[in-house]
Amino acid sequence: MTSNFTRRGVLKGGTALTAATVLSAPVRAQVTAQVTAQVTSKAPPASAVTPALIEAAKKEGKAVWYTSVDLPLAERVARSFEAKYPGVSLRVERTGAERVFQRIGQEYGSKIHAVDIVNSSDAAHLIVWKRQGILDPYVPEDVAKHYSDEHKDADGQFASFRVFLCPIAYNTNLVKKEDAPKSYADLLDPKWTGKIVKAHPSYSGTILTATYQMSRDIGWPYFEKLAQQKIMQVQSASDPPKKLALGERAIMADGVEYVCFQLKEKGDPVDLVYASEGTPLIIGPNAIFKNAPNPNAARLVQSYMFSAECQQVCIDAGGLRSAHALTKEKPGRTPLKSIKLMKDDAAAVEKESENLKKRYTQLFKV
């Protein structure tokens, strides 16, 4: 990767620019009026899906989506898009968020422009790409009408495609509900030694973000003690729920909520715990690249992904939360409003990324 695409040094443009470009969660402290006033929004007008856009997309015939969304859900979204817009295919290139970031940096450093649209579970990546000037401002009509300011970039370069949590979970065949951990502190009980699975922040943007929030709110001594629990270490944040369902471990220290929902709702022995200390909140923005090889297809996909139709698919079939005001939470799931959440801070993750990964690796020796 060339130096133009490193994560460090990205936020040197000043506090005002940082505050304006960070994609904040609803629970984040609001940007002060003084800072906000220093920044002028450059977002383009909202764009509706028109017959002309559909025809232009059909001429291109495809779009390529680099994403860290769990593959079954990513494919479900792609197939639902193709069903709505026959003649335009959506190719999914799925890997962990940190690998997505590295791949795009390497490709753009070599002047290879293969990706049209991107989604990352590490919102800090969008800060990097925006700072480098490689994103294409585009505001779908639904984003303009139905997404709060906290879930869309002030300059129209990205918005929250997915919102989800990173909870604790357990195998219901191996752990009784009354015995399940209720907090992160409970995971340090000797009875869970050798029985916990968790993912890695160097691979997963979800886990990088969660590690930052937990280290900020609970402290690194927690991780120091957790590292002594003989953890099964996996890569992707979607892996721990699957290990749990297979009975390979009894407890999940972290992992994506939506995979837990998917497994639980199809009858697998998985249940969730929202820790008393708070649960990490993860924002996964979508963006289009200026050098997208299929720009019209990219815009059509982006508009579809932010529609209430697609967002409801993500909720019902994919287990996600949504920032779209017209969507509804699926019955039987714990409502987001009743869960104590940790605060999202993409700018801080950007600053601390390499230190977080290094310290984690030293503690867990992986």
C-alpha positions in Angstrom: 0.0 0.0 0.0 1.3 3.4 -0.9 1.6 6.1 1.7 -1.4 7.9 0.3 -3.6 5.2 1.7 -2.3 4.7 5.2 -4.7 5.3 8.1 -2.4 7.5 10.1 -2.2 11.2 9.6 -5.6 11.3 8.0 -7.2 13.6 10.6 -4.7 16.5 10.2 -7.3 18.7 8.5 -8.4 20.3 11.8 -11.1 19.7 14.4 -13.9 21.2 12.3 -13.3 19.0 9.3 -13.0 15.9 11.6 -16.3 16.7 13.4 -18.1 17.2 10.1 -16.9 14.1 8.4 -17.2 11.5 11.1 -20.3 9.3 10.8 -21.7 9.4 14.4 -24.1 7.0 16.1 -27.3 8.4 17.5 -25.9 8.0 21.0 -22.8 10.1 20.3 -22.5 13.5 21.8 -23.7 16.1 19.3 -21.2 18.2 17.5 -21.2 21.7 19.0 -23.0 24.5 17.1 -19.7 26.4 17.0 -17.9 23.6 15.2 -20.8 22.8 12.9 -21.1 26.4 11.8 -17.5 26.4 10.6 -18.3 23.7 8.0 -20.3 24.3 4.8 -22.1 21.2 3.5 -21.3 20.3 0.0 -23.8 17.5 -0.4 -25.3 17.3 -3.9 -29.1 17.3 -4.3 -30.9 14.1 -3.6 -31.1 11.7 -6.5 -34.2 9.7 -7.3 -34.2 6.4 -9.3 -35.2 7.4 -12.8 -35.8 5.4 -16.0 -32.7 7.1 -17.5 -30.6 5.9 -14.5 -32.0 2.3 -14.9 -31.2 2.3 -18.6 -27.7 3.6 -18.1 -27.1 0.9 -15.5 -28.4 -1.8 -17.8 -25.9 -0.7 -20.4 -23.1 -1.2 -18.0 -24.7 -4.4 -16.9 -23.0 -4.9 -13.5 -21.6 -3.4 -10.3 -19.0 -4.7 -8.0 -19.5 -4.4 -4.2 -16.6 -4.8 -1.8 -18.1 -5.5 1.6 -17.5 -6.9 5.0 -21.2 -7.9 5.4 -21.6 -11.6 6.2 -21.7 -13.5 2.9 -25.2 -15.0 3.1 -26.7 -11.6 3.8 -24.5 -9.8 1.2 -25.7 -12.4 -1.4 -29.3 -12.0 -0.3 -29.0 -8.2 -0.8 -27.4 -8.7 -4.2 -30.1 -11.2 -5.4 -32.9 -8.9 -4.2 -31.4 -6.0 -6.1 -31.1 -8.2 -9.3 -34.7 -9.3 -8.9 -35.8 -5.6 -8.8 -33.6 -4.5 -11.6 -33.2 -7.4 -14.2 -30.2 -6.8 -16.5 -27.9 -5.4 -13.8 -25.9 -7.9 -11.8 -24.3 -7.2 -8.5 -21.1 -9.0 -7.8 -20.2 -9.5 -4.1 -16.5 -9.4 -3.0 -16.7 -10.3 0.7 -13.9 -10.2 3.2 -13.1 -8.7 6.6 -13.3 -4.9 6.8 -9.5 -4.5 7.4 -8.8 -6.7 4.3 -11.3 -4.6 2.3 -9.4 -1.5 3.3 -6.0 -3.0 2.5 -7.2 -4.3 -0.9 -8.6 -0.9 -2.0 -5.5 0.8 -0.9 -3.3 -1.6 -2.8 -5.5 -1.4 -5.9 -5.7 2.4 -6.0 -2.0 2.6 -5.3 -1.5 0.6 -8.5 -4.2 2.6 -10.4 -6.5 -0.4 -10.5 -10.1 0.7 -10.3 -12.2 -2.5 -9.9 -14.6 -1.6 -7.1 -17.8 0.4 -7.6 -19.3 0.4 -4.2 -17.9 -0.3 -0.7 -19.3 -1.2 2.7 -17.1 -1.4 5.8 -17.9 -2.2 9.4 -15.1 0.2 10.3 -16.6 3.6 9.7 -13.1 5.1 10.1 -12.3 3.7 6.6 -14.7 6.2 5.1 -12.9 9.1 6.7 -9.7 7.9 5.0 -11.3 7.5 1.6 -13.1 10.9 1.9 -9.9 12.6 3.0 -8.1 11.1 -0.1 -10.8 12.5 -2.4 -11.7 9.2 -3.9 -15.4 9.0 -3.0 -18.2 10.1 -5.3 -20.8 12.3 -3.6 -24.2 10.8 -4.2 -27.3 11.2 -2.0 -30.1 8.7 -2.6 -33.6 10.1 -2.2 -34.3 7.8 0.7 -31.2 9.0 2.6 -32.2 12.7 2.2 -35.8 12.0 3.3 -35.6 9.2 5.9 -32.1 9.2 7.5 -31.1 11.5 10.4 -28.0 13.7 10.1 -26.1 11.4 12.5 -26.3 8.7 9.8 -25.2 10.6 6.7 -22.1 12.4 5.8 -22.5 16.2 5.6 -21.0 16.3 2.1 -23.1 13.4 0.8 -20.2 10.9 0.4 -21.5 8.1 2.6 -24.3 7.0 4.9 -25.2 4.2 7.3 -26.1 1.1 5.2 -26.1 -1.1 8.3 -26.4 -0.6 12.0 -25.8 -3.5 14.4 -24.4 -4.5 17.8 -21.5 -6.6 19.0 -22.9 -8.5 22.0 -22.1 -11.4 24.2 -23.8 -14.7 23.4 -24.0 -18.3 24.6 -24.9 -21.8 23.6 -28.2 -22.7 25.2 -27.4 -26.5 25.2 -24.2 -25.9 27.1 -25.2 -23.0 29.4 -28.5 -22.5 31.3 -30.0 -19.0 31.0 -29.6 -18.4 34.7 -26.0 -19.3 34.6 -25.1 -17.2 31.5 -22.8 -14.2 31.9 -24.6 -10.9 32.4 -21.6 -8.6 32.0 -18.1 -8.5 30.5 -16.8 -8.9 34.1 -18.6 -12.2 34.3 -16.5 -13.5 31.4 -13.4 -13.4 33.7 -14.9 -16.1 36.0 -12.6 -19.2 36.0 -15.5 -21.4 35.1 -15.4 -20.0 31.5 -11.7 -20.7 31.0 -11.2 -22.6 27.7 -14.9 -22.1 26.8 -14.9 -18.6 25.1 -14.5 -17.7 21.4 -13.8 -14.2 20.1 -12.8 -12.5 16.9 -9.7 -10.4 16.0 -9.5 -6.6 15.5 -6.7 -6.9 12.9 -9.1 -8.7 10.6 -12.5 -7.4 11.5 -13.6 -3.8 11.5 -16.5 -4.7 13.8 -14.1 -6.1 16.4 -11.7 -3.2 16.0 -14.5 -0.7 16.7 -15.8 -2.8 19.6 -12.3 -3.2 21.1 -11.9 0.6 21.0 -15.2 1.2 22.7 -14.6 -1.4 25.4 -11.0 -0.3 26.1 -12.4 3.2 26.5 -15.3 2.3 28.7 -14.1 -0.7 30.6 -10.3 -0.4 30.3 -7.4 -2.5 29.0 -7.1 -4.4 32.4 -10.3 -6.2 31.3 -8.6 -7.5 28.1 -5.4 -8.4 30.0 -7.5 -10.7 32.2 -9.6 -12.0 29.3 -6.4 -13.0 27.5 -5.7 -15.4 30.4 -9.0 -17.3 29.7 -7.6 -19.6 27.0 -9.7 -17.9 24.3 -10.4 -19.6 20.9 -9.3 -16.8 18.6 -11.0 -16.6 15.2 -10.8 -13.9 12.5 -14.2 -12.6 11.3 -16.8 -11.2 13.6 -19.3 -13.5 12.0 -17.3 -16.6 13.0 -17.9 -16.6 16.8 -21.7 -17.1 16.6 -21.1 -20.0 14.2 -18.6 -21.6 16.6 -21.2 -21.2 19.3 -24.0 -22.8 17.3 -21.7 -25.8 16.6 -21.0 -26.2 20.3 -17.2 -25.7 19.8 -17.4 -23.1 22.6 -20.0 -22.2 25.2 -19.6 -18.5 25.3 -19.0 -15.7 22.7 -17.1 -12.7 24.0 -17.8 -10.7 20.8 -19.3 -11.2 17.4 -22.0 -9.8 15.2 -25.5 -9.6 16.6 -27.1 -10.2 13.2 -25.6 -13.7 12.8 -26.8 -14.6 16.3 -30.3 -13.5 15.3 -30.1 -15.6 12.1 -28.9 -18.7 13.9 -31.4 -18.3 16.8 -34.3 -17.8 14.5 -33.6 -20.9 12.5 -33.5 -23.0 15.7 -29.8 -23.1 16.6 -28.9 -23.1 20.3 -27.8 -19.5 20.5 -29.0 -16.7 22.7 -27.7 -13.1 23.2 -26.6 -11.1 26.2 -26.5 -7.3 26.3 -23.8 -6.6 28.9 -24.6 -4.5 31.9 -21.6 -2.3 31.1 -23.0 -1.5 27.6 -22.9 -3.1 24.2 -20.6 -1.8 21.3 -22.6 -0.1 18.6 -21.3 -0.7 15.0 -22.0 1.6 12.0 -21.3 0.2 8.5 -21.4 3.0 5.9 -21.7 2.5 2.1 -20.0 4.7 -0.5 -19.4 4.9 -4.2 -15.9 5.6 -5.7 -15.2 8.4 -8.2 -13.3 6.0 -10.4 -16.0 3.3 -10.3 -15.9 1.4 -13.6 -19.7 1.2 -13.6 -20.9 4.5 -12.1 -24.5 4.3 -13.1 -25.0 0.8 -11.9 -23.2 1.9 -8.7 -25.7 4.7 -8.1 -28.6 2.4 -8.8 -27.3 -0.1 -6.3 -26.6 2.6 -3.7 -30.2 3.9 -4.1 -31.6 0.4 -3.7 -29.5 -0.4 -0.7 -30.8 2.7 1.2 -34.4 2.1 0.3 -36.9 0.9 2.9 -37.4 -2.3 0.9 -33.8 -3.3 1.1 -33.3 -2.1 4.7 -36.3 -4.2 5.7 -34.7 -7.2 4.0 -31.6 -6.5 6.0 -33.6 -6.4 9.2 -35.9 -9.4 8.7 -33.6 -11.8 6.9 -30.2 -10.4 7.9 -30.8 -9.5 11.6 -29.5 -5.9 11.2 -30.8 -2.7 12.7 -31.5 0.2 10.4 -31.2 4.0 10.3 -34.2 4.3 7.8 -37.1 5.9 9.6 -39.7 3.8 7.9 -38.4 0.4 8.8 -39.7 -1.7 11.7 -37.8 -3.9 14.1 -38.6 -7.6 13.9 -40.8 -8.9 16.7 -39.1 -11.1 19.2 -35.8 -9.2 19.2 -34.7 -6.9 22.0 -35.6 -3.4 20.8 -32.6 -1.1 20.3 -34.1 1.6 22.5 -34.0 -0.8 25.5 -30.3 -1.7 25.2 -27.6 0.2 27.0 -25.1 1.1 24.2 -21.5 2.2 24.1 -20.8 5.3 22.0 -19.6 5.1 18.4 -16.5 7.3 17.6 -15.1 6.6 14.2 -12.5 9.4 14.4 -11.0 8.0 17.6 -10.9 4.5 16.1 -9.0 6.1 13.1 -6.4 7.6 15.5 -6.0 4.6 17.7 -6.3 1.8 15.1 -2.7 0.6 14.9 -2.2 0.9 18.7 -5.3 -1.1 19.3 -4.2 -3.9 17.0 -0.7 -3.9 18.4 -1.7 -4.0 22.0 -4.4 -6.6 21.4 -1.9 -8.9 19.6 0.6 -8.5 22.4 -2.0 -9.5 25.0 -3.6 -12.4 23.2 -0.4 -13.5 21.4 -2.2 -14.0 18.1 
